[in-house]
Amino acid sequence: MSMQSGRRVGVAFVGMGGAVATTAIAGIEMIKSGSNRLDGLPLAGLSVAGMADYKDLVFGGWDLNGDDLATAASGHGVLSKDDIEDGAEALKGITPWPAVGSAKFCKNIDGQNRIVAKDHREAVSVIANDLRRFQKESNLDDVVVVNLASTERWPDLNDPTLNSTAAFEKGLDSSDEAISPAMLYAYAAIKSGIPYANFTPSVAADVPALLDLAKELNVPVAGKDGKTGQTMMKTVLAPAFKARALHVDGWFSTNILGNRDGLALNDPNSLQSKLNTKGTVLDSILGYPVEDHLVHIHYYRPRGDDKEAWDNIDVTGFMGQRMQVKVNFLCKDSILAAPLVIEIARVLDLAHTRGDGGVQEQLSTFFKAPMVKNGRGPEHAFGKQEQMLRDWLGVH
Ligand SMILES: NC(=O)c1ccc[n+]([C@@H]2O[C@H](COP(=O)([O-])OP(=O)(O)OC[C@H]3O[C@@H](n4cnc5c(N)ncnc54)[C@H](O)[C@@H]3O)[C@@H](O)[C@H]2O)c1
């Protein structure tokens, strides 16, 4: 167990009614009421001074869907009726705050629970107000924001609005179309001095305009795209192949999933964002390009949140002999993701209390496309990432 810090930490989720967010909240509420164990929480066994205890986390957040969290959760099919009735009773009393969304950035997801704002600037001020109110009303020592909303399409990264803080600020006043909802939340958090993590593949705090702002204001930021299933396995296996000098000739990855995340990814533009964050992992670990690295994601309703991932890996060994490795991971998407989100929030908060601002690279282990300091390439190898986190936490 972590040492009790006694601080109350608010976690504000963008996409609070989603499968991952409701699972994270339910899991922690069940820990509070004694009906959930600590399995799946990677930092549960560690003793780290100043890190918030699971029981001291308080939840809030935004969603385009205004349903209370018990109703939202029962639609996702991750939690059983008993889970919702029993330990996660608290879900019934939580309703998401109105959200800012854009069909231009996320086509397949819509909802009526919307912030009324005349422009980007006003939307940002509503989001910042929500955070202040949350902190005050829930009597919180600190707040962190985690993006768990549906995947947005990739923006035009060359757009000057995204490349300097000053241009971005101007873009807020003119409701510039280059600015996505994910960026509005990220900006509002960073500008309020509140740590921000992006668990989605959407582009947010990683644009130079927001990265510079986070550095300038010394606010911790981390991302992006949670590394939960197939990519996690990839970053465990690839370093082993490299260590044994088994040349990877090809890596064919395919997935089926039937939750709302899958529905959002059914839009080719959102899918491309996911493929972008999944793509570079292998080449970077192995040190040479794997020309036949194919990744497919298919929306397949009957599976709901039970994602199935297959990998076929072709390798060449001694004397040019060829071999194959097959991996079949029958995982539960939100059950893998939710505890990582909780740990990301706790580490970000700890970074804040340590005065450690800007990109929190030690969180790389939790992300498919880790954000990095100083423009160097990210570390993808799982073992090295774990060591980085342990070193930062001061545990051995
Ligand atoms: N589950 C995993 O293993 C995993 C891994 C990596 C990344 N992710 C990412 O995490 C995110 C959440 O996944 P999920 O399975 O919970 O999806 P979900 O579809 O169940 O939840 C997303 C929620 O976001 C809400 N939303 C959409 N746009 C919004 C906006 N602009 N503002 C506020 N709310 C908004 C939706 O109404 C929905 O309730 C996705 O982007 C997914 O790609 C998930």
The ligand as an ORCA input file, in Angstrom:
! r2SCAN-3c Opt
* xyz 0 1
  N     -10.016      0.754    -23.149
  C      -8.773      0.759    -23.516
  O      -8.078     -0.225    -23.362
  C      -8.175      2.013    -24.102
  C      -6.822      2.000    -24.386
  C      -6.250      3.139    -24.926
  C      -7.018      4.253    -25.185
  N      -8.320      4.240    -24.925
  C      -9.084      5.446    -25.255
  O      -9.829      5.889    -24.145
  C     -10.982      6.590    -24.616
  C     -12.203      6.081    -23.868
  O     -12.484      4.741    -24.187
  P     -13.886      4.137    -23.755
  O     -13.841      2.692    -24.104
  O     -14.241      4.549    -22.375
  O     -14.852      4.885    -24.792
  P     -16.406      5.243    -24.606
  O     -16.900      5.491    -25.979
  O     -17.101      4.239    -23.770
  O     -16.367      6.595    -23.772
  C     -16.083      7.829    -24.329
  C     -17.009      8.845    -23.676
  O     -16.580     10.124    -24.111
  C     -17.738     10.919    -24.316
  N     -17.323     12.030    -25.169
  C     -17.071     12.026    -26.499
  N     -16.649     13.236    -26.896
  C     -16.630     14.017    -25.779
  C     -16.293     15.365    -25.540
  N     -15.873     16.149    -26.537
  N     -16.383     15.839    -24.271
  C     -16.798     15.036    -23.254
  N     -17.150     13.743    -23.435
  C     -17.059     13.258    -24.682
  C     -18.728      9.954    -24.935
  O     -20.056     10.447    -24.792
  C     -18.469      8.700    -24.097
  O     -19.282      8.649    -22.948
  C     -11.035      6.366    -26.137
  O     -10.507      7.489    -26.807
  C     -10.108      5.184    -26.329
  O      -9.504      5.170    -27.622
  C      -8.927      3.146    -24.377
*
